Amino acid sequence: MTTPVYMIAMIDVKDYQAYAEQYGMPVGAMFAEVGAEIIVASPEAEVLEGNWPGNWTVVVKVPSAEIARDLYNSEKYAPFKKARIERLANETTFAIFPEFNPGG
């Protein structure tokens, strides 16, 4: 049995409309194709402590770490990642976290 993971990105988006059209919508469709679910996609964060980098946060539940890594490293995703890094965002922090399992 595989354990779901969460891909979390904190992004400093340059232009929300360009980001949504050139990255968010097509990448969201890629996530859906692999059975992933977008949990959060929002510029609004109520920061209770410390600093929150970026102005856009995304949390995606993915069926497994392998699926998440395969998508992130895929040729299909590569041009979107390049666009995000080179044109659409100033900076991105991107990580994968395992789903919490209190019994194991």
Beta strands, then each sheet from edge to edge (+ up, - down):
strand 1: 5-13
strand 2: 37-42
strand 3: 56-62
strand 4: 89-98
sheet 1: 2+ 3- 1+ 4-
end
